[in-house]
Amino acid sequence: MKKFITNSFRLKAFALSTFLGICTLTGIAQNQSEYSQNNISKENKKSLKSPKKSNKIVKLMSDGGWCWYQDPRAVISKGKLIIAGLSGVSGDVRIGVYDLKNEKMLGEHTLHKDFERDDHNVPALHVRSDGSILAVWAKHSVEKKHYYSISDPNDYLKWGETKTFTHDYEGKQGVTYMNLLTIKNEGLLYNIFRDGLNYNPTFITSTDEGATWKNRTHFIANDVSGFQRPYARYFQKDENTIGISYSDAHPRDYGNSLYYVEYHDGGFYTVSGKKIKDLSEGPLKTKEGEKIYIGSETKVKPKGADSVPNSAWTSTMSTDKKGNPVIGYTVTINDHDHRYRMAKWNGKKWIDREVAYAGDGLYPAESSYIGLITLDPTNPKRAFIATEVNPKTGEPFAKNNEIYTAKIKNGADIKNIKWKPITANSNHKNLRPMVVAGEGYKVVMWLNGPWATYKDYDSNVMGIVLEKP
């Protein structure tokens, strides 16, 4: 295995005092003497405990990787967990299948061999009405086309022919970031992606669950001067509504604010139901959305800095029991200090708070890349994060990013949230957790392995089956 880059701009940190239940796993160190206990602060010892034996971590897929602007990247169907992955070694587009009932890997299938080493190319998945799975993928802004394939409805390791959809527009830049969502009362499946024409969110639709596509439509337009890229995350708020959280641009280019809108009935709405505009009037401009967090809203950054300070980037969304949206996102304070935040609509107003320290950037050229936060889709009070610092204090703590979880009660903030470690003393980074639920099952998963850049990694998908029917 080739030598990977480590994070050179973080102080050397030290691990947890005891490691009880997960030391048999690939990528997690067993030798506790590797780290000096004398260098763990009293605050760290007091606030963080070792993982419990009940946390049974398993390998869900080999040789997988993902970015976080494509969804769904994993689905549950017929008792199987189907995971989309992009190999950072070969560039293969891959599918992993895990038997949730018997808790064993069933195998992997290569959808597209030697595609491109780039985690932005991971497929989005959709469960079709006959039980088959649709996968849609594209390269990272270098081709004006995307690819798609449909599985056998009874065997998710068997897939049909790969088809291509070519996007017709002027310019050389390609499409990226595939997202699959439905609006049932329209009878449409949406593929929302970043267009190559203007780097803005755009969609096409299908009336036959992804067998054919048409209706190319500009969805969201940048509202900051210059060639900017609004970054959007989408989720299925209900069967007829798409929830959208997004930023003004890339944190490298602008001090992003964070916005939220809902799309249904051919128009954009605030969370309280006030119409903003119909799509027939033109795409939503970023600043027309409901502002949740106010960033620095400037292009100015310190000399030598990669990211503009005080810049938000969306990470995850869910709904509470009342159907109110909850957003998990990140804020870049500076290149070496990032925070996790949560914003929840309580029926009357947005409640926004800082919930954890996220630590340093993963590497200097992409200083806003961090471990990420995700929310439980059926209980957004439960969050999972990846960080190499003490989530409560920001104090350097771990050799690599570790996974933590907490139940975040109403009114709780960074001062009183109790983060509990799931992993500890890992030999490699643990990154980009996500939770998928369905058919009575619930699984949290993340990437573990050598990780240098978005084009240079060698990670497996690890996780825990949290619930079974």
C-alpha positions in Angstrom: 0.0 0.0 0.0 1.3 3.4 -0.9 2.2 5.9 1.7 -0.6 8.5 2.3 -0.4 12.0 3.4 -1.1 12.7 7.1 -2.5 16.0 8.4 0.7 18.0 9.0 -0.9 21.1 10.4 -2.5 19.6 13.5 -0.5 19.0 16.8 0.2 15.4 17.5 -2.6 14.1 19.7 -3.2 11.2 21.9 -5.8 8.6 22.3 -8.4 7.4 24.7 -7.4 5.8 28.0 -9.3 2.5 27.6 -10.5 0.7 24.5 -13.1 -2.0 25.3 -15.1 -3.4 22.6 -14.1 -2.7 19.0 -10.4 -3.6 18.7 -10.9 -6.5 16.4 -11.8 -4.2 13.5 -9.7 -3.3 10.5 -8.3 0.2 10.9 -8.6 0.5 14.6 -5.5 0.1 16.7 -5.2 -2.5 19.4 -1.9 -1.4 21.0 -2.8 1.1 23.7 0.8 1.8 24.5 1.2 3.5 21.2 -0.1 6.7 22.8 1.0 8.5 25.9 -1.7 8.8 28.6 0.3 11.7 30.2 -0.7 13.9 27.3 -4.4 13.5 27.7 -5.9 16.5 29.6 -8.1 16.0 32.7 -10.9 17.6 30.7 -10.6 15.0 27.9 -10.5 12.1 30.4 -13.5 13.4 32.2 -15.6 14.3 29.2 -14.9 11.3 26.9 -15.1 7.6 27.7 -14.2 4.6 25.7 -16.6 2.8 23.4 -18.9 0.2 24.9 -18.7 -3.5 24.0 -22.2 -3.4 22.6 -21.0 -1.3 19.7 -20.4 -4.1 17.2 -18.6 -2.5 14.3 -18.6 -4.5 11.0 -17.3 -4.1 7.5 -20.2 -3.3 5.2 -18.3 -2.9 2.0 -14.7 -3.1 0.8 -13.0 -0.5 -1.3 -15.7 2.2 -1.2 -15.7 6.0 -0.9 -18.1 8.9 -1.3 -18.5 12.7 -1.3 -21.5 14.1 0.5 -23.3 16.0 -2.3 -25.0 12.9 -3.8 -28.0 11.1 -2.3 -29.2 8.5 -1.5 -25.8 6.8 -1.4 -27.3 3.8 0.4 -30.7 2.3 0.5 -32.4 -0.7 2.2 -34.6 -3.1 0.2 -35.7 -6.6 0.9 -33.6 -6.9 4.0 -30.5 -5.9 2.1 -28.3 -2.8 2.5 -27.2 -1.5 -0.9 -24.2 0.9 -0.8 -22.8 3.0 -3.6 -19.1 3.5 -3.6 -16.2 4.9 -5.7 -12.9 3.2 -5.4 -10.0 5.6 -4.6 -7.6 2.9 -5.8 -9.0 1.8 -9.2 -11.6 4.5 -9.9 -14.2 1.7 -10.3 -17.9 2.6 -9.7 -19.0 0.0 -7.2 -22.1 -1.4 -5.4 -21.9 -3.3 -2.1 -24.6 -5.6 -0.8 -24.9 -6.5 2.9 -27.5 -8.9 4.3 -28.9 -7.1 7.4 -30.8 -10.1 8.8 -27.8 -12.4 8.8 -25.3 -9.5 9.2 -22.9 -10.6 6.5 -21.5 -9.1 3.3 -23.0 -10.7 0.2 -20.5 -9.2 -2.2 -19.7 -6.3 -4.5 -20.4 -5.5 -8.1 -18.5 -3.1 -10.5 -20.9 -0.9 -12.4 -18.2 1.0 -14.3 -14.6 -0.2 -14.4 -11.7 2.3 -14.4 -14.2 5.2 -14.4 -12.2 7.9 -12.6 -10.5 8.1 -9.2 -12.6 10.9 -7.6 -15.1 10.5 -4.8 -17.4 13.0 -6.4 -18.4 10.3 -8.9 -20.2 8.0 -6.4 -23.7 7.0 -7.7 -27.1 8.0 -6.3 -29.5 5.2 -5.7 -33.3 4.8 -5.9 -35.6 1.9 -5.1 -38.0 1.4 -7.9 -41.6 0.1 -7.5 -40.7 -3.4 -8.7 -37.9 -3.7 -6.1 -35.1 -3.1 -8.5 -32.5 -0.4 -7.8 -31.6 2.5 -10.1 -28.0 3.8 -9.9 -27.0 7.1 -11.5 -23.4 8.5 -11.7 -21.3 11.0 -13.5 -17.7 12.2 -13.6 -16.5 15.3 -11.7 -17.5 18.1 -14.1 -15.5 16.7 -17.1 -18.2 15.2 -19.2 -21.6 16.5 -20.4 -23.3 13.2 -19.6 -24.3 10.9 -16.8 -24.6 7.1 -16.7 -27.3 4.9 -15.3 -28.1 1.3 -14.8 -30.9 -0.8 -13.2 -30.5 -3.9 -11.1 -32.3 -7.2 -11.1 -35.2 -6.8 -8.6 -34.3 -10.0 -6.8 -30.5 -9.9 -7.0 -28.7 -6.6 -6.3 -25.4 -8.1 -7.5 -26.8 -8.4 -11.0 -27.2 -5.2 -13.1 -28.5 -4.4 -16.6 -26.7 -2.5 -19.3 -25.2 0.9 -18.6 -27.0 3.7 -20.4 -25.9 7.2 -21.1 -27.8 10.5 -21.0 -26.1 13.4 -22.8 -26.8 16.9 -21.7 -27.1 19.4 -24.5 -25.7 22.9 -23.7 -22.8 25.1 -24.8 -19.5 25.1 -22.9 -16.9 22.5 -22.0 -17.5 21.9 -18.3 -19.4 18.7 -17.3 -22.1 17.7 -14.9 -21.6 16.2 -11.4 -23.4 15.5 -8.1 -26.4 13.2 -8.9 -29.4 13.2 -6.5 -32.6 11.2 -6.9 -35.9 12.3 -5.4 -39.6 11.9 -6.1 -42.7 14.0 -6.2 -45.5 11.5 -6.2 -48.4 13.7 -7.2 -46.5 14.6 -10.3 -45.5 11.0 -11.1 -41.9 12.2 -11.5 -38.5 11.0 -10.4 -36.1 13.9 -10.3 -32.3 13.8 -10.9 -31.0 17.0 -9.5 -27.3 17.7 -10.3 -24.8 20.5 -10.7 -24.8 21.6 -14.3 -21.7 22.2 -16.4 -23.2 25.3 -18.2 -23.2 27.5 -15.1 -22.3 25.3 -12.1 -25.8 25.7 -10.8 -28.3 23.1 -9.5 -30.3 21.8 -12.5 -32.6 18.8 -12.9 -34.0 16.4 -15.4 -37.1 14.2 -14.7 -38.3 10.7 -15.5 -41.8 9.4 -15.8 -40.7 5.7 -15.9 -38.6 5.5 -12.7 -35.3 6.3 -14.4 -35.5 4.2 -17.6 -35.6 7.5 -19.7 -35.0 11.2 -18.9 -36.0 14.6 -20.2 -37.1 18.1 -19.2 -33.7 19.8 -18.4 -34.5 22.7 -16.1 -32.4 25.3 -14.3 -33.3 25.0 -10.6 -31.2 27.3 -8.5 -29.1 30.3 -9.7 -26.1 31.8 -8.0 -26.6 35.4 -6.6 -23.0 36.3 -5.8 -21.0 38.1 -8.4 -18.7 36.0 -10.5 -18.8 32.3 -11.5 -20.1 30.9 -8.2 -21.2 27.4 -7.3 -24.2 27.1 -4.9 -23.8 23.8 -3.0 -27.1 22.2 -2.2 -28.2 19.2 -0.3 -31.7 17.6 -0.9 -33.9 15.3 1.1 -37.3 13.7 0.7 -39.2 15.7 3.3 -42.4 13.9 2.3 -43.6 12.1 -0.8 -44.5 15.3 -2.5 -41.9 17.7 -1.1 -38.2 18.2 -1.6 -36.3 20.0 1.2 -33.2 21.9 0.2 -30.4 23.5 2.2 -27.7 25.3 0.3 -24.9 27.8 0.4 -24.0 30.8 -1.7 -20.8 29.3 -3.1 -17.7 27.3 -2.3 -16.1 28.2 1.1 -12.9 28.9 -0.8 -14.6 31.7 -2.7 -17.1 33.3 -0.4 -18.1 33.5 3.3 -21.3 31.5 2.8 -24.6 32.0 4.6 -26.9 28.9 4.8 -30.4 28.9 3.4 -33.4 26.6 3.3 -36.4 26.2 0.9 -39.0 23.6 0.1 -40.0 22.7 -3.5 -43.5 21.3 -4.2 -46.4 22.1 -6.5 -44.1 23.6 -9.1 -42.8 26.3 -6.7 -40.4 27.3 -3.9 -41.7 27.9 -0.4 -40.4 28.8 3.0 -40.7 26.2 5.8 -43.8 27.9 7.1 -45.5 27.5 3.7 -45.1 31.0 2.3 -44.6 30.9 -1.5 -41.4 32.5 -2.7 -41.9 32.0 -6.4 -43.0 29.5 -9.0 -40.3 27.7 -11.0 -42.0 28.9 -14.2 -40.8 32.4 -13.2 -37.2 31.3 -13.4 -34.8 29.5 -11.1 -34.6 30.4 -7.4 -31.8 32.9 -6.7 -29.8 31.9 -3.7 -30.6 35.0 -1.6 -34.4 34.4 -2.2 -34.3 31.5 0.2 -34.8 31.6 3.9 -31.5 32.5 5.6 -30.6 30.2 8.6 -27.1 31.2 9.3 -25.3 34.5 8.3 -21.7 34.0 7.2 -19.1 36.7 6.6 -20.6 37.2 3.1 -17.3 38.4 1.7 -14.7 37.2 -0.8 -11.9 38.6 1.4 -9.7 36.1 3.2 -6.3 36.3 5.0 -3.2 36.0 3.0 -2.3 32.4 2.5 -5.7 31.1 3.6 -7.6 28.5 1.5 -11.1 29.3 2.8 -12.9 32.5 3.6 -13.5 32.8 7.3 -17.0 32.3 8.8 -18.3 30.3 5.9 -21.1 27.7 6.1 -21.5 24.4 4.2 -24.5 22.1 4.4 -24.0 18.5 5.4 -27.2 16.6 6.4 -31.0 17.0 6.8 -33.8 15.1 8.5 -37.3 15.7 10.0 -38.6 15.4 13.5 -41.7 13.5 14.5 -43.8 16.5 13.5 -42.3 16.7 10.1 -40.2 19.8 11.0 -36.8 20.0 9.2 -33.5 19.7 11.0 -30.3 20.7 9.3 -26.7 19.7 10.3 -24.0 21.8 8.8 -20.4 23.0 9.2 -18.9 26.4 9.7 -15.3 27.2 8.8 -14.0 29.7 11.4 -10.6 29.5 9.7 -8.6 26.8 7.8 -7.7 25.1 11.1 -10.9 25.5 13.2 -14.3 24.2 12.1 -17.5 23.7 14.0 -20.6 21.6 13.7 -24.0 23.3 14.0 -27.7 22.2 14.0 -30.7 24.3 13.0 -34.2 23.1 13.8 -37.5 24.5 12.8 -39.7 24.3 15.9 -43.0 25.2 14.1 -42.5 29.0 14.7 -38.8 29.8 14.2 -35.4 28.4 13.5 -33.4 27.3 16.5 -29.7 27.3 15.5 -26.8 26.4 17.8 -23.2 25.1 17.8 -23.0 21.5 18.9 -19.4 20.4 18.5 -15.9 21.2 17.5 -15.0 19.6 14.2 -11.2 20.2 14.3 -8.8 20.9 11.4 -9.3 20.6 7.7 -8.4 17.2 6.1 -5.6 18.7 3.9 -4.5 22.3 3.1 -5.7 22.4 -0.5 -9.3 21.7 0.6 -9.3 23.2 4.1 -13.1 23.1 4.4 -13.1 19.3 3.9 -13.7 17.8 7.4 -15.1 14.6 8.9 -18.7 15.8 8.7 -21.9 15.5 10.7 -25.0 13.4 10.0 -28.4 13.0 11.6 -30.5 10.0 12.3 -33.3 10.2 9.6 -36.0 8.9 12.0 -34.7 10.7 15.2 -32.7 13.8 14.3 -31.9 14.4 18.0 -29.3 11.7 17.5 -26.3 13.0 15.7 -23.0 11.4 14.5 -19.8 13.3 13.8 -16.2 12.6 12.8 -13.5 14.7 14.4 -9.9 14.4 15.7 -10.4 16.9 18.6 -12.5 16.8 21.8 -16.0 17.6 20.4 -16.8 19.7 23.5 -13.6 21.7 23.9 -11.7 21.6 20.6 -8.6 20.3 22.3 -6.4 18.1 20.2 -7.2 14.6 21.2 -6.9 11.8 18.6 -4.4 10.6 16.1 -7.1 10.4 13.4 -10.7 11.4 13.0 -12.9 9.3 15.2 -16.7 8.7 15.2 -18.8 10.1 18.0 -22.6 10.2 18.7 -24.8 12.2 21.0 -28.5 12.7 21.7 -29.0 16.4 21.4 -32.0 17.6 23.4 -33.9 20.7 22.8 -32.0 23.6 24.2 -28.7 21.7 24.4 -25.6 23.3 23.0 -21.9 22.6 22.9 -21.5 23.2 26.6 -23.7 20.4 27.8 -23.9 17.9 24.9 -22.4 14.6 25.9 -20.5 13.1 23.0 -19.7 9.4 23.2 -17.0 7.7 21.1 -17.9 4.9 18.8 -14.3 4.4 17.5 -11.0 5.0 19.2 -7.3 4.7 18.5 -7.9 4.2 14.8 -4.9 3.6 12.5 -6.6 5.6 9.8 -9.2 8.4 9.4 -12.9 7.7 10.0 -14.9 10.1 7.8 -18.3 11.1 6.4 -20.8 9.2 8.5 -24.3 8.7 7.3 -27.4 6.9 8.6 -29.9 4.9 6.5 -33.2 3.5 7.8 -35.9 1.3 6.3 -38.0 -1.8 6.8 -37.3 -1.6 10.5 -33.5 -1.5 10.1 -31.2 1.3 10.8 -27.5 1.5 10.1 -24.8 4.1 10.7 -21.8 3.8 8.4 -18.6 5.7 7.6 -15.4 5.5 5.6 -12.3 4.1 7.3 -8.8 3.9 5.7 -5.9 5.8 4.4 -7.2 9.1 3.0 -5.1 11.8 1.4 -7.3 13.7 -1.0 -10.6 13.2 -2.8 -8.7 11.4 -5.6 -6.3 9.5 -3.4 -7.8 7.2 -0.7 -8.2 3.5 0.1 -11.2 3.2 2.4 -13.6 0.5 3.5 -17.2 1.2 4.6 -17.6 0.3 8.3 -20.7 0.6 10.4 -23.1 -0.6 13.1 -26.5 -2.1 12.6 -28.4 0.0 15.2 -31.8 -1.5 14.8 -33.6 -4.5 13.4 -37.3 -5.3 13.0 
